[in-house]
Amino acid sequence: MKAVIAIDSFKGSLSSMDAGNAVSEGIRRVYPDADIWVRPLADGGEGTVDALVHGMNGVKKSVIVTGPLGKPVNCEYGILEERKTAVIEMSGAAGITLVPDEHRNPLYTTSYGVGEVIRDAIQRGCRRFVVGIGGSATNDGGIGMLQALGFDFLDKNGNQVPFGALGVEQLCSISGEHVIPELSLCEFRIACDVINPLCGDTGCSAVYGPQKGADPKMIMQMDQWLSHYASLAGKDFPKADPSCPGAGAAGGLGFAFLTFTNAILESGIHIVLEETGLENYIRETDVVITGEGRLDGQSAMGKAPVGVAGLAKRYHKPVLAFAGSVTREAAACNQSGIDAFFPILRRITTLEEAMESRNAKENLADTAEQVFRLWAVKNQI
């Protein structure tokens, strides 16, 4: 019996690989000699670095960078040595969770640290990048990141503009004259699952500004400043397109990547599935197992387990899913390629007990064992 396991992390409880290994243990109680491949899974957001590093023999690096408030923060990212690929979550350098509620103000928060992480990876030999850009604290159009990479964003006096959206307000000229030379050799796959343009009623300022601390007046101002920024960029950088779907992601970081680097915006799960080569394993398997901490109606709308199921169905493979909990709406997953799903809780318990790592591993392994006992009986009939 051959099985491929690709399960998203049970956030706060199990990593992707820990969850997969627990299921593998349960299967081996029934099929001791099974060929089982446990592969990492993530959707491009939180947990992507851990999943790809631990699942693809990568290494973690840690670098002190400029945080969203201009103070130093420690940011971890991954390097997949064989491919010279860096895996970065921008939230580690400029995430909203790094900013206390009382200090959230996109006029001042910067993406500069994201550029510092990229620069550190370039210095370590990386030329390919997978970057998740969810959860940002910024609305600076990515100019902070680009300044860290050597771009000049200058005010009327020829000085670098300050951090934050206020820097966008003061912007008078843009130059790539001092960009680090290696950047032109780099390719960026940006995990982006939003389609917002840079400006307008559905732009980054209007849609995401409030959660970053912007009031109605600031939203209107920032939208105007970003529009001016896009016009300036278009004079010397022909790829500038503020209306491109995803340009407004992460406070305009999507626009910055598309305009000033060799980047494409893609579905996060699509990137992870391709980078991990999951399709090659699925071709040869008898069954595909996936899952996540909670299966619900949102799971059926393109989240990681459904991405795995879609890939499996190209090869007509059965797909089973395990989850910490499921909702009634999770039934939609059955129409999205998951043939059957199973909650792993085996008794009445508190949330804290259920999420304790040891308990979660035991519940996953025990549930998988019972499912595959049924699988064995089915195959004997």
C-alpha positions as CSV (number, residue, x, y, z in Angstrom):
1,M,0.0,0.0,0.0
2,K,1.3,3.4,-1.0
3,A,0.1,6.7,0.7
4,V,1.0,10.3,0.3
5,I,0.3,12.6,3.3
6,A,0.2,16.4,3.0
7,I,-1.5,18.0,5.9
8,D,-1.5,21.7,6.8
9,S,-0.4,22.6,10.3
10,F,-2.8,22.4,13.2
11,K,-2.0,26.0,14.3
12,G,-1.0,26.2,17.9
13,S,-0.7,22.5,18.1
14,L,1.2,20.6,15.4
15,S,3.4,21.5,12.5
16,S,2.6,20.2,9.1
17,M,5.3,17.5,9.3
18,D,4.3,16.5,12.9
19,A,0.7,16.1,11.8
20,G,1.8,14.0,8.8
21,N,4.0,11.8,10.8
22,A,1.2,11.1,13.3
23,V,-1.0,9.9,10.5
24,S,1.8,7.8,9.1
25,E,2.2,6.2,12.5
26,G,-1.5,5.3,12.5
27,I,-1.3,3.8,9.0
28,R,1.7,1.7,9.9
29,R,-0.2,0.0,12.7
30,V,-2.4,-1.5,10.0
31,Y,0.1,-1.6,7.1
32,P,3.6,-2.0,8.7
33,D,5.3,-2.3,5.3
34,A,3.4,0.6,3.6
35,D,5.3,3.1,1.4
36,I,4.4,6.4,2.9
37,W,5.6,9.8,1.8
38,V,5.0,12.7,4.3
39,R,5.2,16.0,2.5
40,P,5.1,19.6,3.9
41,L,2.0,21.7,3.3
42,A,1.2,25.3,3.8
43,D,-0.9,28.0,2.0
44,G,1.8,30.7,1.7
45,G,0.9,32.3,5.0
46,E,1.9,31.6,8.5
47,G,3.8,28.3,8.8
48,T,5.1,28.3,5.2
49,V,8.8,28.8,6.3
50,D,8.5,25.9,8.9
51,A,6.7,23.6,6.5
52,L,9.2,24.0,3.6
53,V,12.3,24.1,5.8
54,H,11.4,21.0,7.8
55,G,9.9,19.1,4.8
56,M,12.6,19.8,2.2
57,N,15.8,19.6,4.3
58,G,16.2,23.3,4.5
59,V,17.9,25.4,7.1
60,K,16.6,28.3,9.2
61,K,18.4,31.6,9.3
62,S,17.8,34.4,11.8
63,V,18.6,38.1,11.1
64,I,18.0,41.3,13.0
65,V,16.1,43.7,10.8
66,T,14.2,47.0,11.1
67,G,10.7,46.2,12.4
68,P,7.5,47.9,11.3
69,L,7.9,50.6,14.1
70,G,11.6,51.2,13.1
71,K,13.0,49.2,16.0
72,P,15.0,46.0,15.7
73,V,13.2,42.7,15.4
74,N,14.5,39.2,15.0
75,C,13.2,37.6,11.8
76,E,13.6,34.0,10.9
77,Y,13.4,32.7,7.3
78,G,14.4,29.5,5.5
79,I,16.9,28.6,2.9
80,L,16.5,25.5,0.6
81,E,20.2,25.0,-0.1
82,E,19.8,22.7,-3.1
83,R,17.8,25.3,-5.1
84,K,19.4,28.4,-3.5
85,T,15.8,29.4,-2.6
86,A,14.9,31.6,0.3
87,V,11.5,31.2,1.9
88,I,10.3,34.4,3.6
89,E,7.2,35.4,5.5
90,M,7.0,39.2,5.3
91,S,5.1,39.2,8.6
92,G,8.2,38.2,10.4
93,A,9.8,41.6,9.5
94,A,6.7,43.9,9.0
95,G,3.7,42.0,10.4
96,I,0.8,43.5,12.2
97,T,1.3,41.2,15.1
98,L,4.6,43.0,15.8
99,V,2.7,46.2,16.4
100,P,0.7,46.6,19.7
101,D,-2.9,47.9,19.1
102,E,-2.2,51.3,20.5
103,H,0.7,51.9,18.2
104,R,-0.9,50.8,14.9
105,N,-0.6,53.7,12.5
106,P,0.3,53.1,8.8
107,L,1.6,56.7,8.5
108,Y,4.7,55.4,10.2
109,T,5.0,51.6,9.8
110,T,7.6,50.5,7.3
111,S,8.4,47.5,5.2
112,Y,12.1,48.2,5.3
113,G,12.9,45.0,7.2
114,V,11.5,42.9,4.4
115,G,14.1,44.3,2.1
116,E,16.8,43.6,4.7
117,V,15.8,39.9,4.9
118,I,15.9,39.7,1.1
119,R,19.3,41.3,1.1
120,D,20.6,38.9,3.7
121,A,19.4,36.0,1.7
122,I,21.0,37.4,-1.5
123,Q,24.3,37.7,0.4
124,R,24.0,34.0,1.3
125,G,23.8,33.1,-2.4
126,C,20.0,32.8,-2.8
127,R,18.6,33.9,-6.2
128,R,15.1,32.3,-6.0
129,F,12.6,33.5,-3.4
130,V,9.2,32.4,-2.2
131,V,7.6,35.2,-0.2
132,G,4.4,35.2,1.7
133,I,3.0,38.7,2.0
134,G,0.0,38.2,4.3
135,G,-0.5,40.0,7.6
136,S,1.3,43.2,7.0
137,A,1.3,46.3,9.3
138,T,2.2,48.7,6.5
139,N,0.7,50.8,3.8
140,D,3.9,52.3,2.3
141,G,3.6,50.8,-1.2
142,G,6.7,48.7,-0.5
143,I,9.0,51.6,-0.7
144,G,10.6,50.7,2.6
145,M,11.5,47.3,1.3
146,L,12.9,48.8,-1.9
147,Q,15.0,51.4,-0.1
148,A,16.7,48.5,1.8
149,L,17.5,47.0,-1.6
150,G,19.2,50.2,-2.8
151,F,16.4,52.0,-4.6
152,D,16.3,55.8,-4.1
153,F,12.9,57.2,-3.1
154,L,13.7,60.9,-2.8
155,D,12.0,64.0,-1.6
156,K,12.1,67.5,-3.1
157,N,15.6,68.0,-1.5
158,G,17.0,64.8,-2.9
159,N,17.0,63.0,0.4
160,Q,15.5,59.6,1.1
161,V,11.9,59.9,2.2
162,P,11.1,58.8,5.8
163,F,9.5,55.5,6.7
164,G,5.8,54.8,6.4
165,A,3.0,56.2,4.3
166,L,4.3,59.7,5.2
167,G,7.3,58.8,3.1
168,V,5.0,58.2,0.1
169,E,3.5,61.6,0.6
170,Q,6.9,63.3,0.3
171,L,8.0,61.3,-2.7
172,C,9.2,63.3,-5.7
173,S,11.5,61.0,-7.6
174,I,12.5,57.3,-7.9
175,S,15.8,55.9,-9.1
176,G,17.3,52.4,-9.4
177,E,20.9,53.7,-9.8
178,H,22.1,52.3,-6.5
179,V,20.2,49.0,-6.4
180,I,22.3,46.0,-5.3
181,P,23.4,44.4,-8.6
182,E,22.4,40.8,-7.6
183,L,18.7,41.8,-7.5
184,S,18.5,41.7,-11.3
185,L,19.4,38.0,-11.1
186,C,16.7,37.1,-8.6
187,E,13.3,35.6,-9.2
188,F,10.4,36.1,-6.8
189,R,7.3,33.9,-6.4
190,I,4.9,35.9,-4.3
191,A,2.2,34.1,-2.4
192,C,-0.8,36.4,-2.8
193,D,-4.4,35.3,-2.5
194,V,-6.0,38.8,-2.7
195,I,-6.9,40.6,-5.9
196,N,-7.1,44.2,-4.7
197,P,-5.6,46.9,-6.9
198,L,-3.3,49.5,-5.4
199,C,-5.8,52.4,-5.2
200,G,-9.5,53.1,-5.2
201,D,-12.5,51.8,-3.3
202,T,-11.1,48.3,-3.3
203,G,-7.4,49.4,-2.9
204,C,-5.2,48.6,0.0
205,S,-5.8,51.9,1.9
206,A,-9.6,51.6,1.8
207,V,-9.9,47.8,2.4
208,Y,-7.0,47.1,4.8
209,G,-6.1,50.5,6.1
210,P,-8.6,50.4,9.0
211,Q,-7.2,47.2,10.6
212,K,-3.7,48.9,10.5
213,G,-4.9,51.9,12.4
214,A,-6.0,54.3,9.6
215,D,-9.0,56.6,10.1
216,P,-11.2,57.8,7.2
217,K,-9.0,61.0,6.6
218,M,-5.8,58.9,6.5
219,I,-7.4,56.4,4.1
220,M,-8.2,59.2,1.6
221,Q,-4.8,60.7,1.9
222,M,-2.9,57.5,1.6
223,D,-4.9,56.5,-1.5
224,Q,-3.9,59.8,-3.2
225,W,-0.3,59.4,-2.2
226,L,-0.1,55.9,-3.6
227,S,-1.7,57.0,-6.8
228,H,1.0,59.7,-7.2
229,Y,3.6,57.1,-6.4
230,A,2.3,54.8,-9.1
231,S,2.4,57.6,-11.6
232,L,6.0,58.4,-10.7
233,A,7.0,54.8,-11.0
234,G,5.4,54.5,-14.4
235,K,7.8,57.1,-15.8
236,D,10.9,55.0,-15.6
237,F,9.6,51.5,-14.7
238,P,7.4,50.2,-17.5
239,K,5.9,47.3,-15.5
240,A,4.1,49.7,-13.1
241,D,0.4,48.8,-13.1
242,P,-1.5,50.0,-10.1
243,S,-4.7,48.3,-11.4
244,C,-3.1,44.8,-11.5
245,P,-4.9,42.3,-9.3
246,G,-2.9,41.9,-6.1
247,A,-1.0,45.2,-6.5
248,G,-2.7,46.3,-3.3
249,A,-1.6,43.3,-1.3
250,A,0.3,44.0,1.9
251,G,-0.2,47.7,1.7
252,G,1.1,47.9,-1.8
253,L,4.0,45.5,-1.4
254,G,2.5,43.5,-4.3
255,F,2.9,46.6,-6.5
256,A,6.5,47.0,-5.4
257,F,7.4,43.5,-6.3
258,L,5.7,43.5,-9.7
259,T,7.1,46.9,-10.7
260,F,10.7,46.8,-9.4
261,T,11.7,43.1,-9.3
262,N,11.3,40.0,-11.4
263,A,8.2,38.8,-9.6
264,I,4.9,37.0,-10.2
265,L,2.0,36.9,-7.8
266,E,0.5,33.4,-7.4
267,S,-1.8,31.5,-5.2
268,G,0.0,30.5,-2.1
269,I,-1.1,26.8,-2.2
270,H,-0.1,26.6,-5.8
271,I,3.4,27.8,-5.0
272,V,3.8,25.3,-2.2
273,L,2.5,22.3,-4.1
274,E,4.8,23.1,-7.0
275,E,7.9,23.8,-4.9
276,T,7.5,20.6,-2.9
277,G,6.9,18.5,-6.1
278,L,3.8,16.9,-4.5
279,E,2.4,15.9,-8.0
280,N,5.3,13.5,-8.5
281,Y,4.4,11.6,-5.4
282,I,0.7,11.6,-6.0
283,R,1.2,9.9,-9.4
284,E,2.5,6.8,-7.8
285,T,0.2,6.5,-4.7
286,D,-2.9,4.5,-3.8
287,V,-4.4,7.2,-1.5
288,V,-3.8,10.8,-0.6
289,I,-4.3,12.1,2.9
290,T,-4.6,15.8,3.8
291,G,-6.3,18.0,6.4
292,E,-5.9,21.0,8.7
293,G,-6.8,22.0,12.2
294,R,-10.4,23.0,11.3
295,L,-12.4,22.0,8.2
296,D,-15.2,24.4,7.5
297,G,-16.9,26.2,4.6
298,Q,-13.8,28.3,4.0
299,S,-11.8,25.2,3.5
300,A,-13.7,24.4,0.4
301,M,-12.8,27.8,-1.1
302,G,-9.3,27.1,-2.1
303,K,-7.4,26.5,1.2
304,A,-4.5,24.1,1.4
305,P,-6.4,20.7,1.8
306,V,-8.6,21.4,-1.2
307,G,-5.6,22.4,-3.2
308,V,-4.1,18.9,-2.5
309,A,-7.4,17.3,-3.3
310,G,-7.6,19.1,-6.7
311,L,-4.1,17.8,-7.6
312,A,-5.0,14.3,-6.5
313,K,-8.1,14.2,-8.6
314,R,-6.1,14.9,-11.8
315,Y,-4.9,11.3,-11.3
316,H,-8.2,9.9,-10.0
317,K,-6.8,9.2,-6.5
318,P,-9.0,8.9,-3.4
319,V,-8.6,11.7,-0.9
320,L,-9.1,11.4,2.8
321,A,-8.8,14.3,5.3
322,F,-8.3,14.6,9.0
323,A,-9.1,17.7,11.1
324,G,-9.1,18.7,14.7
325,S,-12.7,19.8,14.3
326,V,-15.2,20.1,11.5
327,T,-18.3,22.2,10.9
328,R,-21.5,21.3,9.2
329,E,-20.4,23.6,6.3
330,A,-17.3,21.4,5.8
331,A,-19.6,19.1,3.7
332,A,-18.8,21.4,0.8
333,C,-15.3,19.8,0.9
334,N,-16.8,16.7,-0.5
335,Q,-17.7,18.5,-3.7
336,S,-14.2,19.9,-3.8
337,G,-12.3,16.6,-4.1
338,I,-12.1,15.4,-0.5
339,D,-13.9,12.0,-0.6
340,A,-14.3,11.7,3.2
341,F,-13.1,13.7,6.2
342,F,-12.7,12.7,9.8
343,P,-12.6,14.8,13.0
344,I,-10.0,13.4,15.4
345,L,-11.4,14.3,18.8
346,R,-12.3,11.0,20.5
347,R,-13.9,12.3,23.7
348,I,-15.4,15.4,25.3
349,T,-12.4,17.6,26.1
350,T,-11.4,21.2,26.6
351,L,-9.9,23.3,23.8
352,E,-6.6,23.4,25.7
353,E,-6.5,19.6,26.1
354,A,-7.4,19.1,22.5
355,M,-4.6,21.4,21.3
356,E,-1.9,20.0,23.5
357,S,0.6,18.6,21.1
358,R,0.9,15.1,22.6
359,N,-2.9,14.7,22.7
360,A,-3.3,15.9,19.1
361,K,-0.6,13.5,17.9
362,E,-2.3,10.6,19.7
363,N,-5.7,11.5,18.4
364,L,-4.5,11.8,14.8
365,A,-2.6,8.5,14.9
366,D,-5.5,6.6,16.6
367,T,-8.1,8.0,14.1
368,A,-5.9,7.2,11.1
369,E,-5.5,3.7,12.4
370,Q,-9.2,3.1,12.6
371,V,-9.8,4.6,9.1
372,F,-7.2,2.4,7.6
373,R,-8.5,-0.7,9.4
374,L,-11.7,-0.1,7.4
375,W,-9.6,0.5,4.3
376,A,-8.0,-2.9,4.8
377,V,-11.4,-4.6,5.2
378,K,-12.7,-2.9,2.1
379,N,-9.8,-4.2,0.1
380,Q,-10.3,-7.7,1.3
381,I,-13.9,-7.9,0.2
